[in-house]
């Protein structure tokens, strides 16, 4: 009898120790005291964790609001109220199991987090394709993809955060003020032979930087180093979907965690039904509830636990890494009401922060309806910045056309910007001529003539401008074969590169000419209140010439674009309302004096930016 009792006690002791030793994932791993929203969701993930009966804490100022058990036995969601809590280490009791949990001091008030504005110029780059500063992390043991092959455009090439950090002086020399990295979070996805997750849009961990890019600490240090150089950092996030290798897809917390599990519906990629007053239910469902691709399960943001998790992940990165903005991928594909809840939460906690949403429809009336406080929408999105796909689309048509007296060429830009009255805040619209999902503006050419016109326009109109890495050194490419051909490696960023575009000595004559032209325009733009605060007047293209004036406190900037492939001239008299009695102006690129007492000659497709 005694032996049996002793054996039972040993067995119970062993089982208790085995249970205590069970690995437990905790998201988020820590939180912050003093947030305006006192509610904290903690997701515990571990074998049979749902069976925990009691969750308690005696930490001052902390209350357990609720404990949520969903369909999977391996999840437990605990909601805490931190209203009166101070920073420190609290102990959570999950039955008899002790969990240490850190509440950190915030480094600054929410109001002190400053986002990007139209005074900035964003430089979009792909970490995998920009520079390889640490070849040791090209392949990381234990991850599903064990390849790094620069000869394949759709496989990983080895770029990382260390490589970006080694070239901060390059960004300063160029003259940009903010860096937008495509996603840096873990994408633990297998190599499918011709494709990998180098792009970063299939998240497997919302709280962890991909080890092939670096660590969380390295990411935070890089941002701190950027800030020392006067550079902001925008973080790319994806709330619409995650990777099929995320633990949620391998072990769904609840049956409604995803929309149409097991690839039950493919999205139509058509965004108009979200705002269409006549849209059918099936069209709406295909847009918002269909999977983006087979390998990216569609998250159900209508599930309150899903959206709370996602909202907290964004707040955690703002607090932890001090990011200066968020770019949200596939914005209208996610649930509209839930995304508005996210944006309202961020706007309340960080009123001076900024988020830009990808709204890929090429009509301004659609885009404008997504901006915060739009009168075109029955629901306030609270999204401060939207992406101007109309500008992108019209400009890429105009580059192939002569500007005539009606619709072609720069008439397309005029006819897009004239709808700016639809936007609650045109100054908070992000414009671009290309990005990682489009053909390069140069296509497969190296002709910088129209590129200079596009950049002159982009960098002087009432917008937040975004550039794409390498354009300044004439990087080109199209998507006919693969997206990887518009996401080529930056020359000089990788071991063994013979062509180094990071230095003037390494660039060709044509590359230096383009770099220097763009750099002069960017540096002139920095701190230029005529561009960031000035009024805007545009003139209907006349005789093929398109003119936009920016004016502020007695200063004027004219952007003059010859939309013809032949010599032309600016009819000075037609622009008397902005030129007034000024006799001369200064060419902001060359410093040359421009005579305004007579018509100004223009070479074919010339871009002229003058100030007086």
BELKAPE-V898624 format. One record per residue. RES is the residue in one small letter. SS is DSSP state (2 for helix, 1 for strand, 0 for the rest). OMEGA is omega in whole degrees, 0 to 359 (999 if undefined). D_CENTER is the distance of its C-alpha to the mean C-alpha in Angstrom with 2 decimals. Layout:
res:RES ss:SS omega:OMEGA d_center:D_CENTER
res:RES ss:SS omega:OMEGA d_center:D_CENTER
This chain:
res:x ss:0 omega:180 d_center:68.11
res:x ss:2 omega:179 d_center:66.90
res:x ss:2 omega:179 d_center:65.34
res:x ss:2 omega:179 d_center:63.50
res:x ss:2 omega:180 d_center:62.25
res:x ss:2 omega:179 d_center:61.17
res:x ss:2 omega:179 d_center:59.36
res:x ss:2 omega:179 d_center:57.52
res:x ss:2 omega:179 d_center:56.45
res:x ss:2 omega:180 d_center:55.19
res:x ss:2 omega:178 d_center:53.28
res:x ss:2 omega:180 d_center:51.69
res:x ss:2 omega:180 d_center:50.80
res:x ss:2 omega:180 d_center:49.29
res:x ss:2 omega:179 d_center:47.25
res:x ss:2 omega:179 d_center:46.02
res:x ss:2 omega:178 d_center:44.93
res:x ss:2 omega:179 d_center:43.23
res:x ss:2 omega:180 d_center:41.38
res:x ss:2 omega:183 d_center:40.34
res:x ss:2 omega:180 d_center:39.14
res:x ss:0 omega:179 d_center:36.94
res:x ss:0 omega:182 d_center:33.32
res:x ss:0 omega:176 d_center:31.19
res:x ss:1 omega:182 d_center:27.42
res:x ss:1 omega:178 d_center:26.24
res:x ss:1 omega:351 d_center:22.77
res:x ss:0 omega:184 d_center:21.77
res:x ss:0 omega:176 d_center:24.06
res:x ss:1 omega:177 d_center:24.49
res:x ss:1 omega:191 d_center:23.71
res:x ss:1 omega:177 d_center:24.30
res:x ss:0 omega:174 d_center:27.31
res:x ss:0 omega:175 d_center:27.26
res:x ss:0 omega:180 d_center:24.28
res:x ss:0 omega:174 d_center:25.03
res:x ss:0 omega:185 d_center:24.64
res:x ss:0 omega:185 d_center:27.33
res:x ss:1 omega:177 d_center:26.60
res:x ss:1 omega:172 d_center:25.41
res:x ss:1 omega:172 d_center:25.08
res:x ss:1 omega:176 d_center:26.02
res:x ss:1 omega:173 d_center:25.85
res:x ss:1 omega:179 d_center:28.69
res:x ss:1 omega:179 d_center:28.91
res:x ss:0 omega:184 d_center:32.16
res:x ss:0 omega:175 d_center:35.30
res:x ss:0 omega:181 d_center:36.98
res:x ss:2 omega:178 d_center:35.25
res:x ss:2 omega:183 d_center:35.67
res:x ss:2 omega:177 d_center:39.38
res:x ss:0 omega:184 d_center:38.99
res:x ss:0 omega:186 d_center:41.27
res:x ss:0 omega:174 d_center:40.55
res:x ss:1 omega:183 d_center:37.63
res:x ss:1 omega:172 d_center:38.78
res:x ss:1 omega:176 d_center:38.15
res:x ss:0 omega:181 d_center:40.37
res:x ss:0 omega:183 d_center:37.69
res:x ss:0 omega:176 d_center:38.43
res:x ss:0 omega:181 d_center:36.30
res:x ss:0 omega:177 d_center:34.61
res:x ss:1 omega:173 d_center:35.60
res:x ss:1 omega:181 d_center:34.93
res:x ss:1 omega:181 d_center:34.05
res:x ss:1 omega:175 d_center:33.94
res:x ss:1 omega:187 d_center:33.88
res:x ss:1 omega:177 d_center:32.40
res:x ss:0 omega:183 d_center:33.72
res:x ss:0 omega:188 d_center:32.17
res:x ss:0 omega:181 d_center:33.44
res:x ss:0 omega:178 d_center:32.73
res:x ss:0 omega:189 d_center:35.13
res:x ss:0 omega:178 d_center:32.58
res:x ss:1 omega:171 d_center:30.33
res:x ss:1 omega:179 d_center:31.15
res:x ss:1 omega:181 d_center:28.98
res:x ss:1 omega:179 d_center:30.32
res:x ss:1 omega:181 d_center:29.44
res:x ss:1 omega:171 d_center:30.48
res:x ss:1 omega:185 d_center:31.10
res:x ss:0 omega:189 d_center:30.45
res:x ss:0 omega:185 d_center:31.60
res:x ss:0 omega:185 d_center:34.26
res:x ss:0 omega:173 d_center:33.05
res:x ss:0 omega:178 d_center:32.89
res:x ss:0 omega:180 d_center:31.05
res:x ss:1 omega:180 d_center:32.89
res:x ss:1 omega:178 d_center:33.47
res:x ss:1 omega:176 d_center:34.57
res:x ss:1 omega:173 d_center:36.36
res:x ss:1 omega:178 d_center:35.63
res:x ss:1 omega:172 d_center:38.57
res:x ss:1 omega:195 d_center:37.92
res:x ss:0 omega:181 d_center:41.62
res:x ss:0 omega:183 d_center:43.08
res:x ss:1 omega:181 d_center:39.94
res:x ss:1 omega:177 d_center:38.51
res:x ss:1 omega:176 d_center:34.77
res:x ss:1 omega:183 d_center:33.77
res:x ss:1 omega:186 d_center:30.60
res:x ss:1 omega:168 d_center:29.16
res:x ss:1 omega:185 d_center:28.21
res:x ss:1 omega:170 d_center:26.73
res:x ss:0 omega:174 d_center:27.05
res:x ss:0 omega:181 d_center:23.96
res:x ss:0 omega:178 d_center:23.38
res:x ss:0 omega:176 d_center:22.93
res:x ss:0 omega:178 d_center:23.17
res:x ss:2 omega:181 d_center:20.30
res:x ss:2 omega:184 d_center:21.13
res:x ss:2 omega:174 d_center:20.71
res:x ss:0 omega:184 d_center:16.98
res:x ss:0 omega:179 d_center:15.90
res:x ss:0 omega:177 d_center:12.54
res:x ss:0 omega:181 d_center:11.61
res:x ss:0 omega:178 d_center:13.96
res:x ss:0 omega:171 d_center:15.54
res:x ss:0 omega:181 d_center:17.43
res:x ss:0 omega:168 d_center:14.48
res:x ss:1 omega:181 d_center:13.38
res:x ss:1 omega:178 d_center:9.93
res:x ss:1 omega:182 d_center:10.60
res:x ss:1 omega:177 d_center:8.37
res:x ss:1 omega:176 d_center:10.23
res:x ss:0 omega:184 d_center:11.00
res:x ss:2 omega:182 d_center:12.85
res:x ss:2 omega:187 d_center:15.56
res:x ss:2 omega:186 d_center:16.40
res:x ss:2 omega:181 d_center:16.33
res:x ss:0 omega:179 d_center:19.16
res:x ss:0 omega:181 d_center:21.30
res:x ss:0 omega:182 d_center:22.55
res:x ss:0 omega:181 d_center:24.12
res:x ss:2 omega:181 d_center:25.81
res:x ss:2 omega:180 d_center:27.17
res:x ss:2 omega:179 d_center:24.00
res:x ss:0 omega:175 d_center:23.71
res:x ss:0 omega:183 d_center:25.45
res:x ss:0 omega:181 d_center:25.59
res:x ss:0 omega:177 d_center:28.72
res:x ss:0 omega:178 d_center:28.43
res:x ss:0 omega:188 d_center:25.15
res:x ss:0 omega:180 d_center:25.59
res:x ss:0 omega:182 d_center:24.54
res:x ss:0 omega:180 d_center:27.04
res:x ss:0 omega:170 d_center:26.31
res:x ss:0 omega:190 d_center:24.79
res:x ss:0 omega:183 d_center:25.95
res:x ss:0 omega:179 d_center:24.78
res:x ss:0 omega:181 d_center:27.24
res:x ss:0 omega:185 d_center:25.26
res:x ss:0 omega:183 d_center:22.12
res:x ss:0 omega:174 d_center:20.69
res:x ss:0 omega:180 d_center:21.59
res:x ss:0 omega:182 d_center:20.24
res:x ss:0 omega:173 d_center:21.08
res:x ss:0 omega:176 d_center:20.87
res:x ss:0 omega:185 d_center:18.21
res:x ss:0 omega:180 d_center:17.16
res:x ss:2 omega:179 d_center:16.16
res:x ss:2 omega:178 d_center:19.71
res:x ss:2 omega:177 d_center:19.41
res:x ss:2 omega:182 d_center:16.53
res:x ss:2 omega:180 d_center:18.62
res:x ss:0 omega:185 d_center:21.64
res:x ss:0 omega:178 d_center:20.29
res:x ss:2 omega:178 d_center:19.08
res:x ss:2 omega:178 d_center:22.10
res:x ss:2 omega:180 d_center:20.88
res:x ss:2 omega:179 d_center:17.87
res:x ss:2 omega:179 d_center:20.41
res:x ss:2 omega:179 d_center:22.89
res:x ss:2 omega:177 d_center:20.59
res:x ss:0 omega:175 d_center:19.70
res:x ss:0 omega:184 d_center:15.93
res:x ss:0 omega:181 d_center:14.96
res:x ss:1 omega:180 d_center:11.36
res:x ss:1 omega:173 d_center:9.51
res:x ss:1 omega:175 d_center:5.94
res:x ss:1 omega:167 d_center:6.93
res:x ss:0 omega:196 d_center:6.45
res:x ss:0 omega:179 d_center:7.72
res:x ss:0 omega:183 d_center:10.69
res:x ss:1 omega:185 d_center:12.49
res:x ss:1 omega:175 d_center:15.85
res:x ss:0 omega:185 d_center:16.35
res:x ss:0 omega:189 d_center:20.15
res:x ss:0 omega:180 d_center:20.98
res:x ss:0 omega:173 d_center:24.18
res:x ss:0 omega:182 d_center:24.59
res:x ss:0 omega:178 d_center:25.87
res:x ss:0 omega:180 d_center:27.71
res:x ss:0 omega:181 d_center:25.55
res:x ss:0 omega:173 d_center:22.08
res:x ss:0 omega:182 d_center:20.14
res:x ss:0 omega:180 d_center:16.82
res:x ss:0 omega:184 d_center:15.77
res:x ss:0 omega:174 d_center:12.48
res:x ss:0 omega:187 d_center:11.57
res:x ss:0 omega:177 d_center:11.05
res:x ss:0 omega:189 d_center:14.38
res:x ss:0 omega:173 d_center:14.26
res:x ss:0 omega:176 d_center:17.75
res:x ss:1 omega:184 d_center:17.33
res:x ss:1 omega:182 d_center:14.90
res:x ss:1 omega:185 d_center:16.56
res:x ss:1 omega:173 d_center:16.99
res:x ss:1 omega:179 d_center:15.35
res:x ss:0 omega:183 d_center:16.60
res:x ss:0 omega:179 d_center:19.95
res:x ss:0 omega:172 d_center:19.64
res:x ss:0 omega:184 d_center:16.91
res:x ss:0 omega:181 d_center:18.84
res:x ss:0 omega:174 d_center:19.46
res:x ss:2 omega:180 d_center:18.00
res:x ss:2 omega:179 d_center:20.34
res:x ss:2 omega:178 d_center:19.24
res:x ss:2 omega:180 d_center:15.57
res:x ss:2 omega:180 d_center:16.93
res:x ss:2 omega:179 d_center:19.32
res:x ss:2 omega:180 d_center:16.89
res:x ss:2 omega:178 d_center:14.96
res:x ss:2 omega:178 d_center:18.46
res:x ss:2 omega:176 d_center:19.53
res:x ss:2 omega:180 d_center:16.69
res:x ss:2 omega:178 d_center:17.79
res:x ss:2 omega:180 d_center:21.34
res:x ss:0 omega:180 d_center:20.50
res:x ss:0 omega:181 d_center:18.94
res:x ss:0 omega:175 d_center:15.38
res:x ss:1 omega:179 d_center:12.45
res:x ss:1 omega:179 d_center:9.59
res:x ss:1 omega:183 d_center:6.01
res:x ss:1 omega:178 d_center:5.38
res:x ss:1 omega:180 d_center:3.56
res:x ss:1 omega:179 d_center:6.42
res:x ss:0 omega:177 d_center:9.00
res:x ss:0 omega:183 d_center:11.94
res:x ss:0 omega:186 d_center:13.69
res:x ss:1 omega:173 d_center:15.08
res:x ss:0 omega:178 d_center:15.80
res:x ss:0 omega:174 d_center:17.99
res:x ss:0 omega:175 d_center:21.67
res:x ss:0 omega:173 d_center:22.43
res:x ss:0 omega:181 d_center:21.02
res:x ss:2 omega:180 d_center:24.10
res:x ss:2 omega:180 d_center:23.60
res:x ss:2 omega:178 d_center:24.35
res:x ss:2 omega:181 d_center:27.16
res:x ss:0 omega:186 d_center:28.60
res:x ss:0 omega:178 d_center:27.43
res:x ss:0 omega:179 d_center:27.88
res:x ss:0 omega:183 d_center:29.19
res:x ss:0 omega:181 d_center:30.06
res:x ss:0 omega:178 d_center:27.51
res:x ss:0 omega:177 d_center:24.52
res:x ss:1 omega:169 d_center:23.26
res:x ss:0 omega:177 d_center:23.93
res:x ss:0 omega:182 d_center:26.61
res:x ss:0 omega:179 d_center:26.88
res:x ss:0 omega:177 d_center:27.88
res:x ss:0 omega:183 d_center:26.07
res:x ss:0 omega:177 d_center:28.25
res:x ss:0 omega:177 d_center:26.36
res:x ss:1 omega:176 d_center:24.06
res:x ss:0 omega:177 d_center:21.59
res:x ss:0 omega:186 d_center:22.80
res:x ss:0 omega:180 d_center:19.36
res:x ss:0 omega:187 d_center:20.90
res:x ss:0 omega:184 d_center:18.96
res:x ss:2 omega:181 d_center:21.84
res:x ss:2 omega:182 d_center:23.87
res:x ss:2 omega:181 d_center:21.58
res:x ss:0 omega:183 d_center:22.92
res:x ss:0 omega:180 d_center:26.08
res:x ss:0 omega:181 d_center:29.09
res:x ss:0 omega:187 d_center:31.19
res:x ss:0 omega:175 d_center:28.93
res:x ss:0 omega:180 d_center:30.79
res:x ss:2 omega:182 d_center:29.97
res:x ss:2 omega:178 d_center:29.50
res:x ss:2 omega:178 d_center:27.03
res:x ss:2 omega:182 d_center:24.91
res:x ss:2 omega:180 d_center:25.28
res:x ss:2 omega:180 d_center:24.32
res:x ss:2 omega:190 d_center:21.03
res:x ss:2 omega:185 d_center:19.93
res:x ss:2 omega:177 d_center:22.13
res:x ss:0 omega:180 d_center:22.22
res:x ss:1 omega:180 d_center:20.50
res:x ss:0 omega:170 d_center:17.73
res:x ss:1 omega:186 d_center:19.77
res:x ss:0 omega:184 d_center:22.73
res:x ss:0 omega:182 d_center:21.02
res:x ss:1 omega:181 d_center:18.31
res:x ss:0 omega:184 d_center:20.18
res:x ss:1 omega:182 d_center:19.16
res:x ss:1 omega:180 d_center:18.84
res:x ss:0 omega:182 d_center:21.14
res:x ss:0 omega:176 d_center:19.47
res:x ss:0 omega:173 d_center:22.92
res:x ss:0 omega:186 d_center:24.26
res:x ss:2 omega:180 d_center:24.21
res:x ss:2 omega:177 d_center:23.91
res:x ss:2 omega:185 d_center:20.79
res:x ss:2 omega:177 d_center:18.87
res:x ss:2 omega:178 d_center:20.33
res:x ss:2 omega:183 d_center:19.20
res:x ss:2 omega:178 d_center:15.54
res:x ss:2 omega:182 d_center:15.72
res:x ss:2 omega:180 d_center:17.43
res:x ss:2 omega:179 d_center:15.02
res:x ss:2 omega:178 d_center:12.29
res:x ss:2 omega:181 d_center:15.20
res:x ss:2 omega:180 d_center:16.44
res:x ss:2 omega:175 d_center:13.51
res:x ss:2 omega:181 d_center:13.65
res:x ss:2 omega:187 d_center:17.37
res:x ss:2 omega:187 d_center:17.60
res:x ss:2 omega:181 d_center:15.23
res:x ss:0 omega:175 d_center:14.98
res:x ss:0 omega:186 d_center:11.25
res:x ss:0 omega:180 d_center:10.85
res:x ss:1 omega:177 d_center:7.90
res:x ss:1 omega:168 d_center:5.38
res:x ss:1 omega:182 d_center:2.66
res:x ss:1 omega:180 d_center:5.50
res:x ss:0 omega:172 d_center:6.74
res:x ss:0 omega:189 d_center:10.34
res:x ss:2 omega:185 d_center:10.80
res:x ss:2 omega:179 d_center:14.51
res:x ss:2 omega:180 d_center:15.55
res:x ss:0 omega:182 d_center:15.69
res:x ss:0 omega:188 d_center:18.61
res:x ss:2 omega:182 d_center:18.45
res:x ss:2 omega:180 d_center:20.61
res:x ss:2 omega:179 d_center:18.94
res:x ss:2 omega:175 d_center:15.46
res:x ss:2 omega:176 d_center:17.37
res:x ss:2 omega:178 d_center:18.97
res:x ss:2 omega:183 d_center:15.76
res:x ss:2 omega:178 d_center:14.66
res:x ss:2 omega:177 d_center:18.27
res:x ss:2 omega:180 d_center:18.44
res:x ss:2 omega:181 d_center:15.53
res:x ss:2 omega:179 d_center:17.06
res:x ss:2 omega:183 d_center:20.43
res:x ss:2 omega:185 d_center:19.64
res:x ss:0 omega:187 d_center:17.40
res:x ss:0 omega:181 d_center:18.55
res:x ss:0 omega:177 d_center:17.12
res:x ss:0 omega:179 d_center:13.57
res:x ss:0 omega:176 d_center:10.79
res:x ss:1 omega:175 d_center:8.13
res:x ss:1 omega:180 d_center:6.91
res:x ss:1 omega:176 d_center:7.78
res:x ss:0 omega:182 d_center:8.22
res:x ss:0 omega:192 d_center:11.99
res:x ss:0 omega:168 d_center:13.61
res:x ss:0 omega:191 d_center:17.10
res:x ss:0 omega:176 d_center:18.73
res:x ss:0 omega:185 d_center:20.90
res:x ss:2 omega:181 d_center:20.11
res:x ss:2 omega:176 d_center:22.16
res:x ss:2 omega:182 d_center:19.90
res:x ss:2 omega:183 d_center:16.68
res:x ss:2 omega:181 d_center:18.62
res:x ss:2 omega:180 d_center:19.79
res:x ss:0 omega:183 d_center:16.40
res:x ss:0 omega:180 d_center:16.13
res:x ss:0 omega:176 d_center:17.64
res:x ss:0 omega:179 d_center:21.46
res:x ss:0 omega:176 d_center:21.80
res:x ss:0 omega:179 d_center:25.46
res:x ss:0 omega:185 d_center:24.74
res:x ss:0 omega:177 d_center:23.69
res:x ss:0 omega:181 d_center:25.96
res:x ss:0 omega:178 d_center:23.20
res:x ss:0 omega:181 d_center:21.06
res:x ss:0 omega:186 d_center:17.39
res:x ss:0 omega:179 d_center:16.78
res:x ss:0 omega:187 d_center:13.32
res:x ss:0 omega:187 d_center:13.48
res:x ss:1 omega:176 d_center:11.18
res:x ss:1 omega:183 d_center:11.14
res:x ss:1 omega:186 d_center:10.53
res:x ss:0 omega:178 d_center:13.93
res:x ss:2 omega:175 d_center:14.80
res:x ss:2 omega:178 d_center:18.38
res:x ss:2 omega:179 d_center:18.24
res:x ss:2 omega:184 d_center:16.76
res:x ss:2 omega:183 d_center:19.43
res:x ss:2 omega:181 d_center:22.29
res:x ss:2 omega:180 d_center:21.78
res:x ss:2 omega:169 d_center:21.79
res:x ss:2 omega:184 d_center:24.99
res:x ss:2 omega:184 d_center:26.46
res:x ss:0 omega:181 d_center:26.26
res:x ss:0 omega:189 d_center:28.86
res:x ss:0 omega:166 d_center:31.15
res:x ss:0 omega:177 d_center:33.71
res:x ss:0 omega:182 d_center:33.18
res:x ss:0 omega:183 d_center:36.11
res:x ss:0 omega:184 d_center:37.59
res:x ss:0 omega:195 d_center:35.72
res:x ss:0 omega:190 d_center:32.61
res:x ss:0 omega:178 d_center:31.61
res:x ss:0 omega:184 d_center:29.64
res:x ss:0 omega:170 d_center:28.24
res:x ss:2 omega:180 d_center:29.79
res:x ss:2 omega:179 d_center:26.76
res:x ss:2 omega:177 d_center:24.51
res:x ss:2 omega:184 d_center:27.17
res:x ss:2 omega:172 d_center:27.38
res:x ss:2 omega:181 d_center:23.69
res:x ss:2 omega:181 d_center:23.44
res:x ss:0 omega:178 d_center:26.69
res:x ss:0 omega:179 d_center:24.98
res:x ss:2 omega:177 d_center:22.97
res:x ss:2 omega:179 d_center:25.50
res:x ss:2 omega:183 d_center:23.70
res:x ss:0 omega:172 d_center:20.71
res:x ss:0 omega:182 d_center:21.43
res:x ss:0 omega:180 d_center:19.49
res:x ss:2 omega:180 d_center:18.95
res:x ss:2 omega:181 d_center:17.88
res:x ss:2 omega:173 d_center:14.65
res:x ss:1 omega:183 d_center:13.62
res:x ss:1 omega:181 d_center:11.06
res:x ss:1 omega:182 d_center:13.12
res:x ss:1 omega:177 d_center:12.95
res:x ss:0 omega:181 d_center:15.71
res:x ss:0 omega:170 d_center:14.03
res:x ss:0 omega:186 d_center:11.04
res:x ss:0 omega:180 d_center:11.11
res:x ss:0 omega:183 d_center:12.50
res:x ss:0 omega:168 d_center:15.16
res:x ss:0 omega:171 d_center:18.25
res:x ss:0 omega:182 d_center:18.21
res:x ss:0 omega:180 d_center:19.65
res:x ss:0 omega:186 d_center:22.73
res:x ss:0 omega:177 d_center:23.28
res:x ss:0 omega:180 d_center:25.92
res:x ss:0 omega:174 d_center:27.50
res:x ss:0 omega:184 d_center:27.43
res:x ss:0 omega:185 d_center:28.59
res:x ss:0 omega:186 d_center:26.81
res:x ss:2 omega:180 d_center:28.77
res:x ss:2 omega:177 d_center:26.52
res:x ss:2 omega:179 d_center:23.40
res:x ss:2 omega:177 d_center:24.76
res:x ss:2 omega:180 d_center:25.34
res:x ss:2 omega:181 d_center:21.79
res:x ss:2 omega:177 d_center:20.42
res:x ss:2 omega:179 d_center:23.17
res:x ss:2 omega:182 d_center:22.21
res:x ss:2 omega:188 d_center:18.44
res:x ss:0 omega:180 d_center:19.12
res:x ss:0 omega:180 d_center:21.89
res:x ss:0 omega:183 d_center:21.18
res:x ss:0 omega:182 d_center:20.08
res:x ss:0 omega:165 d_center:16.31
res:x ss:1 omega:184 d_center:13.23
res:x ss:1 omega:175 d_center:13.18
res:x ss:1 omega:176 d_center:10.61
res:x ss:1 omega:177 d_center:12.44
res:x ss:1 omega:187 d_center:12.28
res:x ss:0 omega:174 d_center:14.00
res:x ss:0 omega:179 d_center:17.74
res:x ss:2 omega:181 d_center:18.43
res:x ss:2 omega:176 d_center:20.33
res:x ss:2 omega:171 d_center:22.70
res:x ss:0 omega:173 d_center:23.08
res:x ss:0 omega:184 d_center:21.12
res:x ss:0 omega:178 d_center:21.67
res:x ss:0 omega:177 d_center:21.68
res:x ss:0 omega:189 d_center:21.58
res:x ss:0 omega:187 d_center:20.73
res:x ss:0 omega:183 d_center:24.32
res:x ss:0 omega:182 d_center:24.90
res:x ss:0 omega:176 d_center:21.57
res:x ss:2 omega:181 d_center:17.86
res:x ss:2 omega:181 d_center:18.66
res:x ss:2 omega:171 d_center:20.55
res:x ss:2 omega:182 d_center:17.60
res:x ss:0 omega:183 d_center:16.02
res:x ss:0 omega:178 d_center:19.13
res:x ss:0 omega:176 d_center:19.73
res:x ss:0 omega:184 d_center:19.67
res:x ss:0 omega:180 d_center:23.43
res:x ss:0 omega:183 d_center:24.82
res:x ss:0 omega:188 d_center:22.16
res:x ss:0 omega:179 d_center:24.25
res:x ss:0 omega:179 d_center:27.81
res:x ss:0 omega:179 d_center:30.35
res:x ss:0 omega:177 d_center:28.47
res:x ss:0 omega:181 d_center:31.18
res:x ss:0 omega:185 d_center:28.99
res:x ss:0 omega:182 d_center:27.05
res:x ss:0 omega:177 d_center:24.84
res:x ss:0 omega:181 d_center:23.92
res:x ss:0 omega:178 d_center:27.33
res:x ss:0 omega:181 d_center:29.37
res:x ss:0 omega:182 d_center:32.21
res:x ss:0 omega:182 d_center:30.22
res:x ss:0 omega:175 d_center:28.93
res:x ss:0 omega:179 d_center:31.16
res:x ss:2 omega:181 d_center:32.70
res:x ss:2 omega:179 d_center:30.45
res:x ss:2 omega:178 d_center:27.27
res:x ss:2 omega:180 d_center:28.52
res:x ss:2 omega:180 d_center:29.43
res:x ss:2 omega:180 d_center:25.97
res:x ss:2 omega:183 d_center:24.29
res:x ss:2 omega:178 d_center:26.80
res:x ss:2 omega:182 d_center:26.51
res:x ss:2 omega:180 d_center:22.75
res:x ss:2 omega:179 d_center:23.07
res:x ss:2 omega:180 d_center:25.85
res:x ss:2 omega:180 d_center:23.92
res:x ss:2 omega:180 d_center:20.90
res:x ss:2 omega:176 d_center:23.33
res:x ss:2 omega:182 d_center:25.31
res:x ss:2 omega:184 d_center:22.34
res:x ss:0 omega:178 d_center:21.58
res:x ss:0 omega:182 d_center:23.28
res:x ss:0 omega:185 d_center:24.73
res:x ss:2 omega:174 d_center:25.24
res:x ss:2 omega:181 d_center:26.58
res:x ss:2 omega:185 d_center:23.09
res:x ss:2 omega:185 d_center:21.23
res:x ss:2 omega:189 d_center:24.09
res:x ss:0 omega:173 d_center:26.41
res:x ss:1 omega:180 d_center:27.63
res:x ss:1 omega:174 d_center:26.97
res:x ss:1 omega:175 d_center:29.78
res:x ss:1 omega:181 d_center:29.53
res:x ss:1 omega:175 d_center:32.63
res:x ss:1 omega:179 d_center:33.28
res:x ss:1 omega:185 d_center:33.54
res:x ss:1 omega:182 d_center:37.16
res:x ss:0 omega:177 d_center:38.99
res:x ss:0 omega:182 d_center:35.68
res:x ss:1 omega:180 d_center:34.26
res:x ss:1 omega:183 d_center:31.13
res:x ss:1 omega:172 d_center:30.92
res:x ss:1 omega:179 d_center:28.47
res:x ss:1 omega:171 d_center:29.68
res:x ss:1 omega:184 d_center:27.86
res:x ss:1 omega:180 d_center:30.33
res:x ss:1 omega:176 d_center:30.41
res:x ss:0 omega:174 d_center:33.46
res:x ss:0 omega:179 d_center:35.72
res:x ss:1 omega:182 d_center:33.36
res:x ss:1 omega:172 d_center:32.26
res:x ss:1 omega:175 d_center:29.87
res:x ss:1 omega:171 d_center:30.58
res:x ss:1 omega:187 d_center:28.36
res:x ss:1 omega:184 d_center:30.90
res:x ss:1 omega:175 d_center:30.14
res:x ss:1 omega:183 d_center:32.97
res:x ss:0 omega:180 d_center:32.07
res:x ss:0 omega:178 d_center:35.15
res:x ss:0 omega:178 d_center:35.93
res:x ss:0 omega:179 d_center:39.03
res:x ss:0 omega:185 d_center:40.08
res:x ss:1 omega:176 d_center:39.80
res:x ss:1 omega:175 d_center:40.13
res:x ss:1 omega:178 d_center:38.73
res:x ss:0 omega:188 d_center:41.35
res:x ss:2 omega:184 d_center:41.29
res:x ss:2 omega:183 d_center:43.50
res:x ss:2 omega:185 d_center:41.06
res:x ss:2 omega:183 d_center:38.51
res:x ss:2 omega:183 d_center:41.10
res:x ss:2 omega:177 d_center:39.37
res:x ss:2 omega:178 d_center:36.63
res:x ss:2 omega:179 d_center:38.68
res:x ss:0 omega:185 d_center:41.69
res:x ss:0 omega:179 d_center:44.23
res:x ss:0 omega:182 d_center:42.07
res:x ss:0 omega:182 d_center:43.91
res:x ss:1 omega:175 d_center:41.40
res:x ss:1 omega:180 d_center:37.70
res:x ss:1 omega:173 d_center:35.76
res:x ss:1 omega:187 d_center:33.60
res:x ss:0 omega:179 d_center:30.49
res:x ss:0 omega:186 d_center:30.05
res:x ss:0 omega:185 d_center:33.68
res:x ss:0 omega:182 d_center:35.20
res:x ss:0 omega:177 d_center:37.96
res:x ss:1 omega:179 d_center:39.81
res:x ss:1 omega:181 d_center:39.54
res:x ss:1 omega:181 d_center:42.71
res:x ss:0 omega:178 d_center:42.09
res:x ss:0 omega:178 d_center:45.77
res:x ss:0 omega:180 d_center:45.65
res:x ss:0 omega:184 d_center:43.34
res:x ss:1 omega:179 d_center:40.60
res:x ss:1 omega:180 d_center:40.76
res:x ss:1 omega:175 d_center:37.62
res:x ss:0 omega:182 d_center:37.30
res:x ss:0 omega:179 d_center:35.87
res:x ss:0 omega:181 d_center:32.18
res:x ss:0 omega:171 d_center:32.15
res:x ss:1 omega:183 d_center:29.29
res:x ss:1 omega:176 d_center:30.92
res:x ss:1 omega:182 d_center:29.35
res:x ss:1 omega:179 d_center:32.13
res:x ss:1 omega:176 d_center:32.61
res:x ss:0 omega:999 d_center:35.71
